[in-house]
Amino acid sequence: MGKDLSRQRAQKRQERERQAGLDPDDEAARWLASNDPPPPPQAPKAATKSKTLHRWRQRRLREGK
């Protein structure tokens, strides 16, 4: 997003969000959190790769094929 927020900048941003109605404790935010949950995290790619495939590739590289 850009530079890290300093404490003072974070407080100013928090105040602007409150004034704009983006407070996480307001009714709309609560409704959205309960009716539109965040998507589940994606599984890492490494979890779907086969150890056997990795070993086979490494063996082929060692053999020079």
N, CA, C and O atoms as a CHARMM CRD file, in Angstrom:
* protein
*
  260
    1    1 MET  N      0.83000  -1.18600   0.00000 PROA 1      0.00000
    2    1 MET  CA     0.00000   0.00000   0.00000 PROA 1      0.00000
    3    1 MET  C      0.87000   1.24300   0.00000 PROA 1      0.00000
    4    1 MET  O      0.44400   2.28300  -0.50300 PROA 1      0.00000
    5    2 GLY  N      2.01000   1.17300   0.51800 PROA 2      0.00000
    6    2 GLY  CA     2.87500   2.33800   0.58100 PROA 2      0.00000
    7    2 GLY  C      3.72600   2.26000   1.81200 PROA 2      0.00000
    8    2 GLY  O      4.10300   1.17700   2.25800 PROA 2      0.00000
    9    3 LYS  N      4.02900   3.41300   2.36000 PROA 3      0.00000
   10    3 LYS  CA     4.85400   3.44100   3.56200 PROA 3      0.00000
   11    3 LYS  C      4.06600   2.92100   4.76300 PROA 3      0.00000
   12    3 LYS  O      2.83600   2.97100   4.79500 PROA 3      0.00000
   13    4 ASP  N      4.81100   2.42200   5.74700 PROA 4      0.00000
   14    4 ASP  CA     4.17400   1.99600   6.99000 PROA 4      0.00000
   15    4 ASP  C      3.59900   3.20700   7.70500 PROA 4      0.00000
   16    4 ASP  O      4.15000   4.30700   7.64400 PROA 4      0.00000
   17    5 LEU  N      2.49300   2.98600   8.37500 PROA 5      0.00000
   18    5 LEU  CA     1.84100   4.07300   9.08400 PROA 5      0.00000
   19    5 LEU  C      2.52700   4.31800  10.42000 PROA 5      0.00000
   20    5 LEU  O      2.81800   3.38200  11.16400 PROA 5      0.00000
   21    6 SER  N      2.77600   5.57300  10.71100 PROA 6      0.00000
   22    6 SER  CA     3.27000   5.91500  12.03800 PROA 6      0.00000
   23    6 SER  C      2.07200   5.90900  12.98800 PROA 6      0.00000
   24    6 SER  O      0.92200   5.86100  12.55100 PROA 6      0.00000
   25    7 ARG  N      2.34500   5.95500  14.25200 PROA 7      0.00000
   26    7 ARG  CA     1.26900   5.93200  15.24300 PROA 7      0.00000
   27    7 ARG  C      0.32100   7.11900  15.04600 PROA 7      0.00000
   28    7 ARG  O     -0.89900   6.96600  15.10500 PROA 7      0.00000
   29    8 GLN  N      0.89600   8.29700  14.81400 PROA 8      0.00000
   30    8 GLN  CA     0.07700   9.49400  14.64200 PROA 8      0.00000
   31    8 GLN  C     -0.76900   9.40000  13.36900 PROA 8      0.00000
   32    8 GLN  O     -1.95000   9.74800  13.37700 PROA 8      0.00000
   33    9 ARG  N     -0.16300   8.93100  12.28500 PROA 9      0.00000
   34    9 ARG  CA    -0.91400   8.79200  11.03700 PROA 9      0.00000
   35    9 ARG  C     -2.01700   7.75400  11.18000 PROA 9      0.00000
   36    9 ARG  O     -3.10200   7.91300  10.62100 PROA 9      0.00000
   37   10 ALA  N     -1.74000   6.68700  11.93100 PROA 10     0.00000
   38   10 ALA  CA    -2.75000   5.65500  12.15600 PROA 10     0.00000
   39   10 ALA  C     -3.92800   6.21000  12.94900 PROA 10     0.00000
   40   10 ALA  O     -5.08000   5.88800  12.65800 PROA 10     0.00000
   41   11 GLN  N     -3.64300   7.03800  13.94500 PROA 11     0.00000
   42   11 GLN  CA    -4.72000   7.63600  14.72900 PROA 11     0.00000
   43   11 GLN  C     -5.55900   8.57300  13.87500 PROA 11     0.00000
   44   11 GLN  O     -6.78400   8.58900  13.99200 PROA 11     0.00000
   45   12 LYS  N     -4.90500   9.36100  13.00900 PROA 12     0.00000
   46   12 LYS  CA    -5.65800  10.25900  12.12700 PROA 12     0.00000
   47   12 LYS  C     -6.53100   9.45300  11.16400 PROA 12     0.00000
   48   12 LYS  O     -7.68000   9.81100  10.90400 PROA 12     0.00000
   49   13 ARG  N     -5.97400   8.36900  10.64200 PROA 13     0.00000
   50   13 ARG  CA    -6.73700   7.53500   9.72300 PROA 13     0.00000
   51   13 ARG  C     -7.93200   6.90400  10.43800 PROA 13     0.00000
   52   13 ARG  O     -9.03000   6.84400   9.88400 PROA 13     0.00000
   53   14 GLN  N     -7.71700   6.43900  11.65700 PROA 14     0.00000
   54   14 GLN  CA    -8.79100   5.85300  12.43900 PROA 14     0.00000
   55   14 GLN  C     -9.91000   6.87900  12.66200 PROA 14     0.00000
   56   14 GLN  O    -11.09100   6.54500  12.57100 PROA 14     0.00000
   57   15 GLU  N     -9.53400   8.10800  12.95100 PROA 15     0.00000
   58   15 GLU  CA   -10.53200   9.15900  13.15900 PROA 15     0.00000
   59   15 GLU  C    -11.30800   9.43900  11.86900 PROA 15     0.00000
   60   15 GLU  O    -12.52700   9.60700  11.90600 PROA 15     0.00000
   61   16 ARG  N    -10.62200   9.48800  10.75000 PROA 16     0.00000
   62   16 ARG  CA   -11.30400   9.71100   9.46300 PROA 16     0.00000
   63   16 ARG  C    -12.28300   8.58100   9.17000 PROA 16     0.00000
   64   16 ARG  O    -13.38900   8.82200   8.68500 PROA 16     0.00000
   65   17 GLU  N    -11.87300   7.33800   9.46600 PROA 17     0.00000
   66   17 GLU  CA   -12.75900   6.20400   9.22700 PROA 17     0.00000
   67   17 GLU  C    -13.98600   6.26700  10.12700 PROA 17     0.00000
   68   17 GLU  O    -15.09100   5.94100   9.69300 PROA 17     0.00000
   69   18 ARG  N    -13.80200   6.67400  11.35000 PROA 18     0.00000
   70   18 ARG  CA   -14.95100   6.81700  12.25000 PROA 18     0.00000
   71   18 ARG  C    -15.92500   7.86600  11.72000 PROA 18     0.00000
   72   18 ARG  O    -17.14000   7.67000  11.74800 PROA 18     0.00000
   73   19 GLN  N    -15.38300   8.97300  11.24000 PROA 19     0.00000
   74   19 GLN  CA   -16.22800  10.04000  10.71200 PROA 19     0.00000
   75   19 GLN  C    -16.94800   9.59800   9.44600 PROA 19     0.00000
   76   19 GLN  O    -18.06300  10.04400   9.17600 PROA 19     0.00000
   77   20 ALA  N    -16.31800   8.72600   8.67200 PROA 20     0.00000
   78   20 ALA  CA   -16.91700   8.25800   7.42300 PROA 20     0.00000
   79   20 ALA  C    -17.84900   7.07100   7.64800 PROA 20     0.00000
   80   20 ALA  O    -18.51200   6.62000   6.71300 PROA 20     0.00000
   81   21 GLY  N    -17.90700   6.56500   8.86900 PROA 21     0.00000
   82   21 GLY  CA   -18.79600   5.44900   9.16200 PROA 21     0.00000
   83   21 GLY  C    -18.15900   4.09700   8.88400 PROA 21     0.00000
   84   21 GLY  O    -18.87900   3.12000   8.67500 PROA 21     0.00000
   85   22 LEU  N    -16.83900   4.00800   8.87400 PROA 22     0.00000
   86   22 LEU  CA   -16.16800   2.75300   8.61500 PROA 22     0.00000
   87   22 LEU  C    -15.66700   2.10600   9.90400 PROA 22     0.00000
   88   22 LEU  O    -14.72200   1.31800   9.87300 PROA 22     0.00000
   89   23 ASP  N    -16.27200   2.42100  10.99800 PROA 23     0.00000
   90   23 ASP  CA   -15.88100   1.86900  12.29300 PROA 23     0.00000
   91   23 ASP  C    -16.21900   0.37600  12.31800 PROA 23     0.00000
   92   23 ASP  O    -17.33800   0.00500  11.96500 PROA 23     0.00000
   93   24 PRO  N    -15.29800  -0.47700  12.72000 PROA 24     0.00000
   94   24 PRO  CA   -15.57300  -1.91500  12.72000 PROA 24     0.00000
   95   24 PRO  C    -16.64600  -2.33100  13.71400 PROA 24     0.00000
   96   24 PRO  O    -17.15100  -3.45200  13.64200 PROA 24     0.00000
   97   25 ASP  N    -17.00100  -1.44900  14.63900 PROA 25     0.00000
   98   25 ASP  CA   -18.02400  -1.78700  15.63000 PROA 25     0.00000
   99   25 ASP  C    -19.41100  -1.28100  15.25200 PROA 25     0.00000
  100   25 ASP  O    -20.35300  -1.44500  16.02800 PROA 25     0.00000
  101   26 ASP  N    -19.56000  -0.66500  14.06800 PROA 26     0.00000
  102   26 ASP  CA   -20.88500  -0.16300  13.71200 PROA 26     0.00000
  103   26 ASP  C    -21.77100  -1.30500  13.20400 PROA 26     0.00000
  104   26 ASP  O    -21.28500  -2.40500  12.94200 PROA 26     0.00000
  105   27 GLU  N    -23.04400  -1.04200  13.07000 PROA 27     0.00000
  106   27 GLU  CA   -24.02600  -2.07000  12.72300 PROA 27     0.00000
  107   27 GLU  C    -23.75100  -2.69000  11.35800 PROA 27     0.00000
  108   27 GLU  O    -23.86600  -3.90500  11.19800 PROA 27     0.00000
  109   28 ALA  N    -23.39400  -1.88300  10.38800 PROA 28     0.00000
  110   28 ALA  CA   -23.13200  -2.40400   9.04500 PROA 28     0.00000
  111   28 ALA  C    -21.92300  -3.34000   9.03400 PROA 28     0.00000
  112   28 ALA  O    -21.93600  -4.36900   8.35800 PROA 28     0.00000
  113   29 ALA  N    -20.90300  -2.99000   9.76800 PROA 29     0.00000
  114   29 ALA  CA   -19.71400  -3.84300   9.83000 PROA 29     0.00000
  115   29 ALA  C    -20.03400  -5.17500  10.50000 PROA 29     0.00000
  116   29 ALA  O    -19.54800  -6.22100  10.06900 PROA 29     0.00000
  117   30 ARG  N    -20.84900  -5.14100  11.55000 PROA 30     0.00000
  118   30 ARG  CA   -21.24000  -6.38700  12.21800 PROA 30     0.00000
  119   30 ARG  C    -22.07500  -7.26000  11.29700 PROA 30     0.00000
  120   30 ARG  O    -21.88600  -8.47600  11.25000 PROA 30     0.00000
  121   31 TRP  N    -23.00900  -6.63800  10.55600 PROA 31     0.00000
  122   31 TRP  CA   -23.84300  -7.40000   9.62600 PROA 31     0.00000
  123   31 TRP  C    -22.97800  -8.03300   8.54800 PROA 31     0.00000
  124   31 TRP  O    -23.14900  -9.20700   8.22100 PROA 31     0.00000
  125   32 LEU  N    -22.05900  -7.26600   8.00000 PROA 32     0.00000
  126   32 LEU  CA   -21.19200  -7.76800   6.94900 PROA 32     0.00000
  127   32 LEU  C    -20.32500  -8.92000   7.46400 PROA 32     0.00000
  128   32 LEU  O    -20.13800  -9.91100   6.75700 PROA 32     0.00000
  129   33 ALA  N    -19.80300  -8.80400   8.66400 PROA 33     0.00000
  130   33 ALA  CA   -18.96100  -9.85700   9.22900 PROA 33     0.00000
  131   33 ALA  C    -19.75300 -11.14500   9.43900 PROA 33     0.00000
  132   33 ALA  O    -19.21400 -12.23600   9.25300 PROA 33     0.00000
  133   34 SER  N    -21.02300 -11.03300   9.82400 PROA 34     0.00000
  134   34 SER  CA   -21.80800 -12.23900  10.08600 PROA 34     0.00000
  135   34 SER  C    -22.42100 -12.83500   8.82100 PROA 34     0.00000
  136   34 SER  O    -22.62300 -14.04700   8.75800 PROA 34     0.00000
  137   35 ASN  N    -22.72100 -12.02100   7.81800 PROA 35     0.00000
  138   35 ASN  CA   -23.38700 -12.51200   6.61600 PROA 35     0.00000
  139   35 ASN  C    -22.45600 -12.71000   5.41800 PROA 35     0.00000
  140   35 ASN  O    -22.83000 -13.37100   4.45000 PROA 35     0.00000
  141   36 ASP  N    -21.28200 -12.16100   5.47200 PROA 36     0.00000
  142   36 ASP  CA   -20.33900 -12.30400   4.37100 PROA 36     0.00000
  143   36 ASP  C    -18.95600 -12.60400   4.94900 PROA 36     0.00000
  144   36 ASP  O    -18.07800 -11.74100   4.95900 PROA 36     0.00000
  145   37 PRO  N    -18.77100 -13.84500   5.43400 PROA 37     0.00000
  146   37 PRO  CA   -17.48000 -14.16700   6.04900 PROA 37     0.00000
  147   37 PRO  C    -16.35800 -14.12100   5.01400 PROA 37     0.00000
  148   37 PRO  O    -16.60600 -14.31400   3.82400 PROA 37     0.00000
  149   38 PRO  N    -15.14400 -13.87200   5.45400 PROA 38     0.00000
  150   38 PRO  CA   -14.03000 -13.82800   4.51300 PROA 38     0.00000
  151   38 PRO  C    -13.81600 -15.20300   3.88700 PROA 38     0.00000
  152   38 PRO  O    -14.13600 -16.21800   4.50600 PROA 38     0.00000
  153   39 PRO  N    -13.28400 -15.24900   2.67600 PROA 39     0.00000
  154   39 PRO  CA   -13.06000 -16.54800   2.03700 PROA 39     0.00000
  155   39 PRO  C    -12.00300 -17.34600   2.79500 PROA 39     0.00000
  156   39 PRO  O    -11.11300 -16.77000   3.42100 PROA 39     0.00000
  157   40 PRO  N    -12.10300 -18.66400   2.73800 PROA 40     0.00000
  158   40 PRO  CA   -11.10700 -19.47500   3.44100 PROA 40     0.00000
  159   40 PRO  C     -9.73000 -19.29000   2.79700 PROA 40     0.00000
  160   40 PRO  O     -9.63800 -19.06100   1.59100 PROA 40     0.00000
  161   41 PRO  N     -8.68200 -19.38600   3.57800 PROA 41     0.00000
  162   41 PRO  CA    -7.34600 -19.21000   3.00600 PROA 41     0.00000
  163   41 PRO  C     -7.03600 -20.32800   2.02400 PROA 41     0.00000
  164   41 PRO  O     -7.46800 -21.46600   2.20100 PROA 41     0.00000
  165   42 GLN  N     -6.27800 -19.98600   0.98200 PROA 42     0.00000
  166   42 GLN  CA    -5.91500 -20.98500  -0.01100 PROA 42     0.00000
  167   42 GLN  C     -4.82900 -21.89400   0.55500 PROA 42     0.00000
  168   42 GLN  O     -3.96800 -21.46000   1.32100 PROA 42     0.00000
  169   43 ALA  N     -4.89100 -23.15300   0.16400 PROA 43     0.00000
  170   43 ALA  CA    -3.86900 -24.10000   0.59200 PROA 43     0.00000
  171   43 ALA  C     -2.56900 -23.77400  -0.13700 PROA 43     0.00000
  172   43 ALA  O     -2.60100 -23.39200  -1.30700 PROA 43     0.00000
  173   44 PRO  N     -1.44500 -23.91600   0.52500 PROA 44     0.00000
  174   44 PRO  CA    -0.18700 -23.64700  -0.14900 PROA 44     0.00000
  175   44 PRO  C      0.04700 -24.64000  -1.28300 PROA 44     0.00000
  176   44 PRO  O     -0.37900 -25.79200  -1.20700 PROA 44     0.00000
  177   45 LYS  N      0.72400 -24.18600  -2.33100 PROA 45     0.00000
  178   45 LYS  CA     0.97200 -25.05000  -3.47600 PROA 45     0.00000
  179   45 LYS  C      1.80900 -26.25600  -3.08200 PROA 45     0.00000
  180   45 LYS  O      1.62800 -27.34600  -3.62600 PROA 45     0.00000
  181   46 ALA  N      2.71400 -26.06900  -2.14900 PROA 46     0.00000
  182   46 ALA  CA     3.58900 -27.16300  -1.74700 PROA 46     0.00000
  183   46 ALA  C      2.80100 -28.32500  -1.15100 PROA 46     0.00000
  184   46 ALA  O      3.25700 -29.46800  -1.20300 PROA 46     0.00000
  185   47 ALA  N      1.63900 -28.05300  -0.59300 PROA 47     0.00000
  186   47 ALA  CA     0.85400 -29.11500   0.02100 PROA 47     0.00000
  187   47 ALA  C      0.27400 -30.05600  -1.03200 PROA 47     0.00000
  188   47 ALA  O     -0.08500 -31.18700  -0.70400 PROA 47     0.00000
  189   48 THR  N      0.17300 -29.62400  -2.27900 PROA 48     0.00000
  190   48 THR  CA    -0.40900 -30.46000  -3.32300 PROA 48     0.00000
  191   48 THR  C      0.63900 -31.16000  -4.16600 PROA 48     0.00000
  192   48 THR  O      0.29200 -31.99200  -5.00400 PROA 48     0.00000
  193   49 LYS  N      1.89600 -30.85000  -3.97100 PROA 49     0.00000
  194   49 LYS  CA     2.94700 -31.47900  -4.76300 PROA 49     0.00000
  195   49 LYS  C      3.34600 -32.80300  -4.13400 PROA 49     0.00000
  196   49 LYS  O      3.40000 -32.94800  -2.91200 PROA 49     0.00000
  197   50 SER  N      3.61700 -33.73900  -4.98400 PROA 50     0.00000
  198   50 SER  CA     3.96200 -35.06900  -4.53800 PROA 50     0.00000
  199   50 SER  C      5.45000 -35.17700  -4.21200 PROA 50     0.00000
  200   50 SER  O      6.29800 -34.69000  -4.95900 PROA 50     0.00000
  201   51 LYS  N      5.75200 -35.81900  -3.09200 PROA 51     0.00000
  202   51 LYS  CA     7.15300 -36.06500  -2.74600 PROA 51     0.00000
  203   51 LYS  C      7.77400 -37.00500  -3.76800 PROA 51     0.00000
  204   51 LYS  O      8.94600 -36.87400  -4.12200 PROA 51     0.00000
  205   52 THR  N      6.97500 -37.95200  -4.23400 PROA 52     0.00000
  206   52 THR  CA     7.48700 -38.90600  -5.21600 PROA 52     0.00000
  207   52 THR  C      7.89200 -38.19500  -6.49600 PROA 52     0.00000
  208   52 THR  O      8.93500 -38.50400  -7.07200 PROA 52     0.00000
  209   53 LEU  N      7.08500 -37.25100  -6.94400 PROA 53     0.00000
  210   53 LEU  CA     7.41800 -36.49300  -8.14600 PROA 53     0.00000
  211   53 LEU  C      8.69900 -35.69600  -7.93400 PROA 53     0.00000
  212   53 LEU  O      9.55100 -35.63800  -8.82000 PROA 53     0.00000
  213   54 HSD  N      8.83300 -35.09400  -6.78400 PROA 54     0.00000
  214   54 HSD  CA    10.04100 -34.32700  -6.49500 PROA 54     0.00000
  215   54 HSD  C     11.27500 -35.23100  -6.51000 PROA 54     0.00000
  216   54 HSD  O     12.29800 -34.87900  -7.09700 PROA 54     0.00000
  217   55 ARG  N     11.17800 -36.37700  -5.87400 PROA 55     0.00000
  218   55 ARG  CA    12.30600 -37.31400  -5.84800 PROA 55     0.00000
  219   55 ARG  C     12.64200 -37.80200  -7.24600 PROA 55     0.00000
  220   55 ARG  O     13.81600 -37.93400  -7.59100 PROA 55     0.00000
  221   56 TRP  N     11.61800 -38.07500  -8.06000 PROA 56     0.00000
  222   56 TRP  CA    11.83400 -38.53100  -9.43500 PROA 56     0.00000
  223   56 TRP  C     12.57900 -37.46700 -10.23900 PROA 56     0.00000
  224   56 TRP  O     13.51900 -37.78500 -10.96800 PROA 56     0.00000
  225   57 ARG  N     12.16300 -36.20700 -10.11000 PROA 57     0.00000
  226   57 ARG  CA    12.83600 -35.12100 -10.83400 PROA 57     0.00000
  227   57 ARG  C     14.28500 -34.96800 -10.37600 PROA 57     0.00000
  228   57 ARG  O     15.18600 -34.78400 -11.19400 PROA 57     0.00000
  229   58 GLN  N     14.50300 -35.04600  -9.05800 PROA 58     0.00000
  230   58 GLN  CA    15.86200 -34.92100  -8.53500 PROA 58     0.00000
  231   58 GLN  C     16.74400 -36.06300  -9.02900 PROA 58     0.00000
  232   58 GLN  O     17.90700 -35.84200  -9.36500 PROA 58     0.00000
  233   59 ARG  N     16.20800 -37.27100  -9.07700 PROA 59     0.00000
  234   59 ARG  CA    16.96400 -38.42000  -9.54700 PROA 59     0.00000
  235   59 ARG  C     17.34100 -38.25100 -11.02000 PROA 59     0.00000
  236   59 ARG  O     18.46200 -38.56700 -11.42000 PROA 59     0.00000
  237   60 ARG  N     16.40000 -37.74900 -11.81900 PROA 60     0.00000
  238   60 ARG  CA    16.68700 -37.53500 -13.24500 PROA 60     0.00000
  239   60 ARG  C     17.77400 -36.48600 -13.43700 PROA 60     0.00000
  240   60 ARG  O     18.62700 -36.62500 -14.31300 PROA 60     0.00000
  241   61 LEU  N     17.74400 -35.43100 -12.61500 PROA 61     0.00000
  242   61 LEU  CA    18.78200 -34.40500 -12.72700 PROA 61     0.00000
  243   61 LEU  C     20.15300 -34.96000 -12.35200 PROA 61     0.00000
  244   61 LEU  O     21.15600 -34.63900 -12.98800 PROA 61     0.00000
  245   62 ARG  N     20.18900 -35.79600 -11.31400 PROA 62     0.00000
  246   62 ARG  CA    21.46400 -36.38400 -10.89400 PROA 62     0.00000
  247   62 ARG  C     22.01100 -37.33300 -11.94700 PROA 62     0.00000
  248   62 ARG  O     23.22200 -37.41700 -12.15100 PROA 62     0.00000
  249   63 GLU  N     21.10900 -38.04700 -12.61600 PROA 63     0.00000
  250   63 GLU  CA    21.53700 -39.00500 -13.63700 PROA 63     0.00000
  251   63 GLU  C     21.90900 -38.31400 -14.94100 PROA 63     0.00000
  252   63 GLU  O     22.53000 -38.92700 -15.80900 PROA 63     0.00000
  253   64 GLY  N     21.54300 -37.06800 -15.08800 PROA 64     0.00000
  254   64 GLY  CA    21.88500 -36.31700 -16.28800 PROA 64     0.00000
  255   64 GLY  C     20.96900 -36.57000 -17.46700 PROA 64     0.00000
  256   64 GLY  O     21.39800 -36.43700 -18.61300 PROA 64     0.00000
  257   65 LYS  N     19.76400 -36.91700 -17.22700 PROA 65     0.00000
  258   65 LYS  CA    18.79900 -37.16300 -18.32500 PROA 65     0.00000
  259   65 LYS  C     17.94800 -35.95500 -18.57000 PROA 65     0.00000
  260   65 LYS  O     17.08600 -35.97400 -19.44900 PROA 65     0.00000
